[in-house]
C-alpha cells in the first residue's frame, strides 16, 4: 500500500479470501484502518502496522483466522485519542502482538516477564494474546566484581572462574561469562544481613542496575539504597565486572542473594556471543562511544545489526 494512503476505508477488503498479505511502504502516512476493513479476508501469518497509525476500526480483522500476529512500529497508536475498535481482533488467529514500549504503555498492555508465568492480554475483544516488547533493552550493565561466588552444581564458584563445560546454574547450561567496564562512578554494596538474616551471607558488590529479590519481587540494586539501611553506593574503581548468560533470562544465587542473570536480549549478551573477534571488538568500541554520548538512535541501529 503506497505511503501516501492515509486511510483504509470501511469494508475495503472485506471477505477478500485471496488477500493473504499486506505490506505498507516505508514512511507510510496511514492513520486509519476502517471498520471491517479486512474482516474475513485471507490474511495469514503476520502484518506490520506503520508508526503513523492512530485508529483501528471495529471488527477490522475479525474472522481473519490465519492471521497469527500483529506488529506495531514504534510510535503506532501513541497519539492522543488512539484506539483499537470493538471486536477488532475477535475470531482472528492473533496470538501475539509485537510492539515498542511507547505503544504498549499508551494502550495499557502487559508484557510477560521471561522469569514468571506468561501474562495474557485481551485486545480488540480477542483474549489470550501475548504482548512482546520490541524495544531494545537499555545498555545498562548488570554485573559483579571478580571473586563473587555463584552457586553452581559444584558449589560456590568465583564468577570469573565459571566454566560452561562443567558448571551449571540451577541445572541450566551456561552460555557465556560476560565482561564489561561500566561507565559509572558507583556500584552498590550489600553488607552482610542487609536484606534479612544471612542475606547476603557476606558483603556483596554489584552494579547499580542489577536486580535482586527483595520482599517478593526483583528490584534494582540502586533502588534498595533508599530502602535498606546497610545497602549503599560505593565508588567504582573501573575494574572488570562479570555476569552469567544462560539460554533464557533467569536467576542465580550469590551469597544467599537471588540475582538475575544477564538477559539474552541485552546488547552485552549479543556482543559476547559474537564469533568474529574483530567485529566483536568493533561493536564494543561503538557501544562505548554510544553510551558516552547517550546516542539513542545509534544504539538502536547497533542493536538491530547484531
RODO-2510 file (C-alpha; in nm, 4 decimals, decimal comma):
residues 306
     n   res          X          Y          Z
     1     x     0,0000     0,0000     0,0000
     2     x     0,1623     0,3307    -0,1107
     3     x     0,2925     0,5667     0,1562
     4     x     0,0566     0,8473     0,0512
     5     x    -0,2506     0,6468     0,1538
     6     x    -0,3803     0,7899     0,4830
     7     x    -0,6889     0,5755     0,5348
     8     x    -0,8167     0,2290     0,4500
     9     x    -1,1914     0,2628     0,4260
    10     x    -1,4657     0,0621     0,5875
    11     x    -1,5167    -0,2791     0,4203
    12     x    -1,2190    -0,2075     0,1887
    13     x    -1,1008    -0,5702     0,1780
    14     x    -1,3997    -0,7351     0,3415
    15     x    -1,4177    -1,1036     0,2502
    16     x    -1,1185    -1,0919     0,0140
    17     x    -1,0175    -1,4516     0,0762
    18     x    -0,7361    -1,4366    -0,1817
    19     x    -0,5671    -1,1465     0,0017
    20     x    -0,3014    -1,3215     0,2095
    21     x    -0,0622    -1,0376     0,2932
    22     x    -0,0432    -0,6591     0,3133
    23     x     0,2743    -0,4510     0,3174
    24     x     0,2899    -0,0778     0,3818
    25     x     0,5517     0,1325     0,2049
    26     x     0,8277     0,2877     0,4101
    27     x     0,7316     0,6247     0,5619
    28     x     0,3645     0,5312     0,5387
    29     x     0,1222     0,8086     0,6327
    30     x    -0,1621     0,5713     0,7156
    31     x    -0,3618     0,6892     1,0170
    32     x    -0,6810     0,4852     0,9995
    33     x    -0,7866     0,1293     0,9282
    34     x    -1,1624     0,1435     0,8938
    35     x    -1,4241    -0,0796     1,0468
    36     x    -1,4338    -0,4316     0,8998
    37     x    -1,1592    -0,3283     0,6565
    38     x    -1,0031    -0,6762     0,6469
    39     x    -1,2878    -0,8730     0,8019
    40     x    -1,2990    -1,2274     0,6692
    41     x    -1,0007    -1,1751     0,4404
    42     x    -0,7312    -1,4344     0,3787
    43     x    -0,4557    -1,2522     0,5681
    44     x    -0,2137    -1,5068     0,7095
    45     x     0,0977    -1,5037     0,9228
    46     x     0,1714    -1,1504     1,0362
    47     x     0,1030    -0,7898     0,9450
    48     x     0,3115    -0,4849     1,0387
    49     x     0,1243    -0,1658     1,1245
    50     x     0,3056     0,1638     1,0445
    51     x     0,4113     0,4186     1,3021
    52     x     0,1593     0,6771     1,1790
    53     x    -0,1495     0,4721     1,2658
    54     x    -0,3892     0,6141     1,5256
    55     x    -0,7044     0,4078     1,4814
    56     x    -0,8147     0,0524     1,4049
    57     x    -1,1875     0,0296     1,3451
    58     x    -1,4408    -0,2132     1,4887
    59     x    -1,4175    -0,5696     1,3531
    60     x    -1,1228    -0,4638     1,1330
    61     x    -0,9535    -0,8060     1,1470
    62     x    -1,2490    -1,0155     1,2628
    63     x    -1,2637    -1,3654     1,1090
    64     x    -0,9004    -1,3425     0,9919
    65     x    -0,8377    -1,6907     1,1259
    66     x    -0,4980    -1,7359     0,9580
    67     x    -0,3578    -1,4076     1,0887
    68     x    -0,1425    -1,5086     1,3870
    69     x     0,0453    -1,1921     1,4850
    70     x     0,0381    -0,8146     1,4538
    71     x     0,3470    -0,5948     1,4822
    72     x     0,3260    -0,2231     1,5567
    73     x     0,6116     0,0043     1,4557
    74     x     0,7448     0,2421     1,7201
    75     x     0,5030     0,5316     1,7674
    76     x     0,1985     0,3500     1,6360
    77     x    -0,1199     0,4133     1,8413
    78     x     0,0562     0,6640     2,0676
    79     x    -0,1118     0,9872     1,9570
    80     x    -0,3843     1,1258     2,1833
    81     x    -0,7141     0,9526     2,1164
    82     x    -0,5574     0,6484     1,9515
    83     x    -0,7753     0,3405     1,9747
    84     x    -0,8464    -0,0160     1,8737
    85     x    -1,2147    -0,0584     1,7990
    86     x    -1,4673    -0,3001     1,9430
    87     x    -1,4013    -0,6613     1,8410
    88     x    -1,1203    -0,5531     1,6069
    89     x    -0,9351    -0,8838     1,6553
    90     x    -1,2298    -1,1030     1,7502
    91     x    -1,2422    -1,4501     1,5919
    92     x    -0,8972    -1,3961     1,4415
    93     x    -0,5962    -1,6229     1,4867
    94     x    -0,3915    -1,3480     1,6507
    95     x    -0,1939    -1,4877     1,9436
    96     x     0,0953    -1,2417     1,9548
    97     x     0,1204    -0,8634     1,9390
    98     x     0,4700    -0,7190     1,8902
    99     x     0,5099    -0,3554     1,9861
   100     x     0,7511    -0,0971     2,1214
   101     x     0,7315     0,0308     2,4773
   102     x     0,5649     0,3584     2,3762
   103     x     0,2732     0,1739     2,2133
   104     x     0,2482    -0,0794     2,4943
   105     x     0,2252     0,1948     2,7547
   106     x    -0,0222     0,4013     2,5508
   107     x    -0,2521     0,1004     2,5102
   108     x    -0,2084    -0,0254     2,8676
   109     x    -0,0950    -0,3726     2,7653
   110     x     0,1065    -0,6053     2,9873
   111     x     0,4318    -0,7671     2,8781
   112     x     0,5238    -1,1068     3,0194
   113     x     0,8436    -1,1294     3,2218
   114     x     1,0510    -1,4219     3,0969
   115     x     1,1185    -1,5306     3,4561
   116     x     0,7496    -1,5571     3,5512
   117     x     0,4452    -1,7384     3,4076
   118     x     0,3144    -1,5693     3,0899
   119     x     0,0654    -1,2843     3,1144
   120     x    -0,2096    -1,2660     2,8549
   121     x    -0,3963    -0,9630     2,7219
   122     x    -0,7393    -0,9109     2,5725
   123     x    -0,7059    -0,6808     2,2716
   124     x    -0,9886    -0,5954     2,0359
   125     x    -1,2022    -0,8497     2,2227
   126     x    -0,9537    -1,1294     2,1476
   127     x    -0,8256    -1,2920     2,4666
   128     x    -0,5074    -1,4913     2,5224
   129     x    -0,2765    -1,2518     2,3382
   130     x     0,0885    -1,2381     2,4399
   131     x     0,2468    -0,8945     2,4043
   132     x     0,6163    -0,8853     2,3120
   133     x     0,8173    -0,5660     2,3685
   134     x     1,0357    -0,4913     2,0640
   135     x     1,2229    -0,2081     2,2356
   136     x     1,5927    -0,2952     2,2709
   137     x     1,6884    -0,3360     2,6369
   138     x     1,8926    -0,0420     2,7670
   139     x     2,2684    -0,0963     2,7597
   140     x     2,2839    -0,0772     3,1395
   141     x     2,5446    -0,3250     3,2610
   142     x     2,4379    -0,5757     3,5259
   143     x     2,7418    -0,7452     3,6707
   144     x     2,9636    -0,8413     3,9668
   145     x     3,3320    -0,7983     4,0586
   146     x     3,5903    -1,0715     4,0321
   147     x     3,5686    -1,3218     4,3157
   148     x     3,1911    -1,3033     4,3619
   149     x     3,0752    -1,6607     4,4408
   150     x     2,7963    -1,8033     4,2228
   151     x     2,6165    -2,1165     4,3447
   152     x     2,6583    -2,3958     4,0867
   153     x     2,6130    -2,7719     4,0649
   154     x     2,9638    -2,7979     4,2142
   155     x     2,9054    -2,5465     4,4917
   156     x     3,0009    -2,1756     4,5056
   157     x     3,2449    -2,0795     4,2283
   158     x     3,4048    -1,7373     4,1724
   159     x     3,2160    -1,5795     3,8834
   160     x     3,5261    -1,5269     3,6678
   161     x     3,6194    -1,8955     3,7091
   162     x     3,2878    -2,0384     3,5932
   163     x     3,3381    -2,2979     3,3196
   164     x     3,0426    -2,3547     3,0847
   165     x     3,1753    -2,7038     3,0105
   166     x     3,1403    -2,8271     3,3683
   167     x     2,9315    -2,5811     3,5668
   168     x     2,5545    -2,5355     3,5572
   169     x     2,3281    -2,2955     3,7453
   170     x     2,0084    -2,4369     3,8878
   171     x     2,0522    -2,7236     3,6431
   172     x     2,0786    -2,4910     3,3441
   173     x     2,3607    -2,4670     3,0927
   174     x     2,5860    -2,1607     3,0994
   175     x     2,6163    -1,9988     2,7563
   176     x     2,8892    -1,7470     2,8393
   177     x     3,0547    -1,5405     3,1093
   178     x     3,0432    -1,1767     3,0034
   179     x     3,2857    -0,8995     3,0937
   180     x     3,2322    -0,5231     3,0995
   181     x     3,3607    -0,1998     3,2472
   182     x     3,0590     0,0247     3,3091
   183     x     3,0831     0,3981     3,2568
   184     x     2,9594     0,4558     3,6114
   185     x     3,1116     0,6167     3,9165
   186     x     2,9457     0,3922     4,1733
   187     x     2,8312     0,0374     4,2350
   188     x     2,6125    -0,0971     4,5159
   189     x     2,7403    -0,2598     4,8338
   190     x     2,5216    -0,5019     5,0312
   191     x     2,6566    -0,5549     5,3803
   192     x     2,6044    -0,8925     5,5480
   193     x     2,2397    -0,9363     5,6602
   194     x     2,1372    -0,6196     5,4711
   195     x     1,8111    -0,7644     5,3364
   196     x     1,7402    -1,0218     5,6072
   197     x     1,9198    -1,2676     5,8320
   198     x     2,2154    -1,4106     5,6359
   199     x     2,1022    -1,2361     5,3139
   200     x     2,3584    -1,1751     5,1903
   201     x     2,5814    -1,4106     5,3858
   202     x     2,8767    -1,1763     5,3350
   203     x     2,9452    -0,8328     5,1873
   204     x     2,8438    -0,8356     4,8205
   205     x     2,9027    -0,5802     4,5440
   206     x     2,7101    -0,5445     4,2187
   207     x     2,6299    -0,2887     3,9507
   208     x     2,3504    -0,0408     4,0179
   209     x     2,1050    -0,1780     3,7601
   210     x     2,1303    -0,5393     3,8690
   211     x     1,8035    -0,6814     4,0008
   212     x     1,7912    -0,8806     4,3236
   213     x     1,4986    -1,0447     4,5003
   214     x     1,3551    -0,8332     4,7811
   215     x     1,0180    -0,8634     4,9522
   216     x     0,8609    -1,0766     4,6860
   217     x     0,9881    -0,9078     4,3696
   218     x     1,3005    -0,8426     4,1664
   219     x     1,4279    -0,4913     4,2421
   220     x     1,7185    -0,2908     4,1026
   221     x     2,0076    -0,2675     4,3466
   222     x     2,0138     0,1118     4,3162
   223     x     1,6562     0,1313     4,4478
   224     x     1,7431    -0,0664     4,7597
   225     x     1,9877     0,2007     4,8745
   226     x     1,6942     0,4118     4,9933
   227     x     1,5018     0,1151     5,1317
   228     x     1,7641    -0,0726     5,3303
   229     x     1,9994     0,0698     5,5901
   230     x     2,3001    -0,1428     5,5023
   231     x     2,2809    -0,1074     5,1234
   232     x     2,4954     0,1808     4,9992
   233     x     2,6644     0,3271     4,6938
   234     x     3,0422     0,2850     4,6914
   235     x     3,2990     0,4189     4,4412
   236     x     3,3580     0,2015     4,1343
   237     x     3,7276     0,1673     4,0558
   238     x     3,6904     0,0701     3,6915
   239     x     3,7739    -0,2970     3,7362
   240     x     3,6302    -0,5588     3,5009
   241     x     3,2882    -0,6838     3,6100
   242     x     3,1326    -1,0191     3,5190
   243     x     2,7918    -1,1707     3,4598
   244     x     2,6400    -1,5036     3,3619
   245     x     2,4477    -1,5629     3,0397
   246     x     2,2066    -1,8563     3,0262
   247     x     1,9855    -1,9546     2,7338
   248     x     1,6951    -1,7709     2,8996
   249     x     1,6734    -1,4808     3,1421
   250     x     1,6807    -1,6474     3,4824
   251     x     1,8025    -1,6259     3,8409
   252     x     2,1144    -1,7347     4,0292
   253     x     2,2206    -1,7439     4,3943
   254     x     2,5072    -1,5262     4,5173
   255     x     2,5815    -1,5222     4,8904
   256     x     2,2139    -1,6142     4,9509
   257     x     2,1019    -1,3230     4,7320
   258     x     1,8713    -1,4223     4,4486
   259     x     2,0010    -1,2251     4,1492
   260     x     1,9093    -1,2073     3,7833
   261     x     2,1285    -1,3494     3,5118
   262     x     2,2054    -1,1447     3,2018
   263     x     1,9063    -1,1150     2,9699
   264     x     1,9825    -1,2805     2,6319
   265     x     1,8406    -0,9706     2,4602
   266     x     2,0780    -0,7366     2,6430
   267     x     2,3240    -0,5885     2,3969
   268     x     2,6149    -0,7107     2,6111
   269     x     2,4847    -1,0657     2,5724
   270     x     2,4584    -1,0299     2,1971
   271     x     2,8106    -0,8922     2,1690
   272     x     2,9574    -1,1579     2,3989
   273     x     2,8360    -1,4393     2,1726
   274     x     2,9791    -1,2907     1,8518
   275     x     3,2199    -1,5354     1,6875
   276     x     3,4219    -1,2839     1,4857
   277     x     3,6720    -1,1251     1,7245
   278     x     3,7351    -0,8214     1,5041
   279     x     3,3647    -0,7438     1,4670
   280     x     3,3159    -0,8059     1,8385
   281     x     3,5831    -0,5534     1,9353
   282     x     3,4385    -0,3021     1,6896
   283     x     3,0917    -0,3462     1,8424
   284     x     3,2330    -0,2918     2,1928
   285     x     3,4036     0,0300     2,0803
   286     x     3,0851     0,1540     1,9116
   287     x     2,8758     0,0748     2,2192
   288     x     3,1187     0,2563     2,4495
   289     x     3,1024     0,5647     2,2279
   290     x     2,7216     0,5463     2,2112
   291     x     2,6877     0,5244     2,5900
   292     x     2,9242     0,8176     2,6426
   293     x     2,7234     1,0293     2,4003
   294     x     2,3842     0,8896     2,5061
   295     x     2,3063     0,8472     2,1365
   296     x     1,9772     0,6549     2,1330
   297     x     1,9306     0,6356     1,7520
   298     x     2,2805     0,4936     1,7049
   299     x     2,2186     0,2480     1,9887
   300     x     1,9029     0,1214     1,8201
   301     x     2,0914     0,0943     1,4911
   302     x     2,3769    -0,1028     1,6505
   303     x     2,1370    -0,3297     1,8371
   304     x     1,9429    -0,4061     1,5195
   305     x     2,2668    -0,5004     1,3414
   306     x     2,3672    -0,7659     1,5951
***
